[in-house]
Amino acid sequence: MSFHDDLLLLFAKNRAAKIDEVPEYQRLCREYEGDKVFERERSNVELKKTAFEVFVADADTLAKEVEGAISALVAVRSEPDTSAIYRKFIAFGYKQRWSLAQQQYFDEAWKKISLKYDFFLSFTTRYEDVPGDNPVNSNYRYFIQHVLGEDEFKNSDRKKENLLAKCVYRYLGRVPLAGFYFPHSKDDNSVIEEKLARACADSRVFVQLVQNVIFMPRANRQNYCFFEYQKMVEFLKESSDKDRRILFVIAEKDQMLLNAILVPLPYKSWHKHISAKAAPYLAAVDLQDKLNRIEDLQKSLEDLHKQVEGELIRLTQQIPI
């Protein structure tokens, strides 16, 4: 075992403030006295353990200790090196004394924490054949300008881009959340599908911006919104929390989801799922009621952000006693 592993094991089993009193630690320091590589590693592990202990030191029950360990991993989930060290601290110094139920809960929580993305944003750039801008950009123009700014709105390709989706992503992706946002390119279908499937599998929550146009089939063309939805349903089929982890928000000027009778057969279960979720509508923003509508949309997206964020917070709230 390398001195790196020795250090992790010793710091995992002892408080950082008391480590100098541990005979095994004293012997290790004597063995590598003057070794600058060892000293850098020793200092790094000590700093990491001191920071980790902030989360677990005051736990008065094992359940609280599990909560602290999960909270620590959530806090450093975007720092893979620190996360790996924290997991070693937990494995060597804490986990063995937890109950089997607590250990299993922690393992499931870690699977969710370790996912690369907090959310996957699914949306379309399709629209009906109309002159001028993509209608979603016209219907939500004032909100888009409010979020992105006048310059970005003017300089965007408003015919090809879905700028409302970009606004939704800006709201959902605020600190501390990180999401997957992919304006579909003209790459080979198999390349795009592989990228999308991988991102779905690595996302904690699936958020789909729904427009009625996504239910309109196109001959010999992939419906990526449907593809993404199917992939997420597939990945979550064994999860008890799958209903919370698939969210929809509807962007239609008249605030009406397409009538079920008009939905093609392959999409009916998808449409039914959206309807059953009572997904919120983003009302179009006209000039007359601009300020009130912008505030309404902001509130809807704030709520959506809280739902996505809640999947992280919930991991610390259901720990077996």
Backbone hydrogen bonds, N-H to C=O, Kabsch-Sander energy under -0.5 kcal/mol:
donor,donor_aa,acceptor,acceptor_aa,energy
6,D,2,S,-2.3
7,L,3,F,-2.7
8,L,4,H,-2.2
9,L,5,D,-2.5
10,L,6,D,-2.4
11,F,7,L,-2.8
12,A,8,L,-2.3
13,K,9,L,-1.6
14,N,10,L,-0.7
18,K,15,R,-1.1
19,I,15,R,-0.5
19,I,16,A,-0.9
21,E,18,K,-1.8
22,V,19,I,-1.7
26,Q,22,V,-2.2
27,R,23,P,-2.5
28,L,24,E,-2.0
29,C,25,Y,-2.3
30,R,26,Q,-1.9
31,E,27,R,-2.3
32,Y,28,L,-1.7
33,E,30,R,-1.1
35,D,32,Y,-2.4
36,K,34,G,-0.8
39,E,35,D,-2.3
40,R,36,K,-2.3
41,E,37,V,-2.2
42,R,38,F,-3.2
43,S,39,E,-2.5
44,N,40,R,-2.3
45,V,41,E,-2.7
46,E,42,R,-2.3
47,L,43,S,-2.3
48,K,44,N,-2.3
49,K,45,V,-2.6
50,T,46,E,-2.4
51,A,47,L,-2.1
52,F,48,K,-2.6
53,E,49,K,-2.4
54,V,50,T,-0.7
54,V,51,A,-0.8
55,F,52,F,-1.7
56,V,52,F,-0.7
57,A,53,E,-2.9
59,A,56,V,-1.7
65,E,61,T,-1.7
66,V,62,L,-2.4
67,E,63,A,-2.3
68,G,64,K,-2.4
69,A,65,E,-2.4
70,I,66,V,-2.5
71,S,67,E,-2.6
72,A,68,G,-2.3
73,L,69,A,-1.8
74,V,70,I,-2.3
75,A,71,S,-2.1
76,V,72,A,-1.2
77,R,74,V,-1.2
79,E,76,V,-2.4
83,S,79,E,-2.8
84,A,80,P,-2.2
85,I,81,D,-1.7
86,Y,82,T,-2.6
87,R,83,S,-2.3
88,K,84,A,-1.5
89,F,85,I,-2.2
90,I,86,Y,-2.4
91,A,87,R,-2.6
92,F,88,K,-2.8
93,G,89,F,-2.4
94,Y,90,I,-1.8
95,K,90,I,-3.1
97,R,94,Y,-1.6
98,W,95,K,-1.6
103,Q,99,S,-2.6
104,Q,100,L,-2.5
105,Y,101,A,-2.2
106,F,102,Q,-2.5
107,D,103,Q,-2.3
108,E,104,Q,-2.0
109,A,105,Y,-2.5
110,W,106,F,-2.7
111,K,107,D,-1.6
112,K,108,E,-1.3
113,I,109,A,-2.5
114,S,110,W,-2.6
115,L,112,K,-0.9
117,Y,202,D,-2.8
118,D,178,A,-3.2
119,F,178,A,-0.9
120,F,205,V,-2.2
121,L,180,F,-2.5
122,S,120,F,-0.7
122,S,207,V,-3.2
130,V,128,E,-1.2
134,N,158,R,-2.5
137,N,134,N,-1.8
138,S,134,N,-1.2
139,N,135,P,-3.2
140,Y,136,V,-1.3
141,R,138,S,-1.1
142,Y,285,V,-0.5
144,I,140,Y,-2.9
145,Q,141,R,-2.8
146,H,142,Y,-1.7
147,V,143,F,-2.2
148,L,144,I,-3.3
149,G,144,I,-0.6
149,G,145,Q,-1.5
153,F,149,G,-1.9
154,K,150,E,-2.5
155,N,151,D,-2.3
156,S,152,E,-0.7
156,S,153,F,-0.7
158,R,156,S,-1.5
160,K,157,D,-0.6
161,E,157,D,-2.8
163,L,161,E,-0.8
166,K,162,N,-1.3
167,C,163,L,-1.7
168,V,164,L,-2.6
169,Y,165,A,-2.5
170,R,166,K,-2.0
171,Y,167,C,-2.1
172,L,168,V,-2.8
173,G,169,Y,-2.7
174,R,171,Y,-1.1
177,L,174,R,-2.6
180,F,119,F,-2.2
181,Y,179,G,-0.5
184,H,182,F,-0.9
191,V,188,D,-0.6
192,I,188,D,-2.2
193,E,189,N,-3.0
194,E,190,S,-2.0
195,K,191,V,-2.1
196,L,192,I,-2.8
197,A,193,E,-2.7
198,R,194,E,-2.2
199,A,195,K,-2.0
200,C,196,L,-2.5
201,A,197,A,-2.2
202,D,198,R,-1.0
203,S,200,C,-1.6
204,R,117,Y,-2.0
205,V,118,D,-0.7
206,F,245,R,-3.2
207,V,120,F,-3.0
207,V,205,V,-0.5
208,Q,247,L,-2.4
209,L,122,S,-3.1
209,L,207,V,-0.5
210,V,208,Q,-0.8
210,V,249,V,-2.9
214,I,211,Q,-2.3
215,F,212,N,-1.8
216,M,213,V,-1.7
221,R,218,R,-1.7
224,Y,222,Q,-1.1
227,F,223,N,-2.5
228,E,224,Y,-2.9
229,Y,225,C,-2.2
230,Q,226,F,-2.8
231,K,227,F,-2.3
232,M,228,E,-2.3
233,V,229,Y,-2.4
234,E,230,Q,-2.4
235,F,231,K,-2.5
236,L,232,M,-1.8
237,K,234,E,-0.9
239,S,236,L,-2.0
242,K,239,S,-1.2
244,R,241,D,-0.8
245,R,241,D,-1.1
246,I,243,D,-0.6
247,L,206,F,-3.5
247,L,245,R,-0.5
249,V,208,Q,-2.2
250,I,280,P,-3.0
251,A,210,V,-3.1
252,E,250,I,-0.6
255,Q,252,E,-1.8
262,L,259,N,-1.7
263,V,260,A,-1.3
267,Y,264,P,-1.7
268,K,265,L,-1.5
271,H,267,Y,-2.7
272,K,268,K,-2.6
273,H,269,S,-2.0
274,I,270,W,-2.0
275,S,271,H,-2.4
276,A,272,K,-2.6
277,K,273,H,-1.4
278,A,275,S,-1.4
279,A,274,I,-1.1
282,L,250,I,-3.1
283,A,281,Y,-0.8
285,V,139,N,-2.1
286,D,284,A,-0.6
290,K,287,L,-1.3
293,R,289,D,-2.5
294,I,290,K,-2.6
295,E,291,L,-2.1
296,D,292,N,-2.1
297,L,293,R,-2.6
298,Q,294,I,-2.5
299,K,295,E,-2.2
300,S,296,D,-2.2
301,L,297,L,-2.3
302,E,298,Q,-2.4
303,D,299,K,-2.3
304,L,300,S,-1.8
305,H,301,L,-2.4
306,K,302,E,-2.1
307,Q,303,D,-1.9
308,V,304,L,-2.1
309,E,305,H,-2.7
310,G,306,K,-2.2
311,E,307,Q,-0.7
311,E,308,V,-1.0
312,L,309,E,-1.4
313,I,309,E,-1.7
314,R,310,G,-2.7
315,L,312,L,-1.0
316,T,313,I,-1.7
317,Q,314,R,-1.8
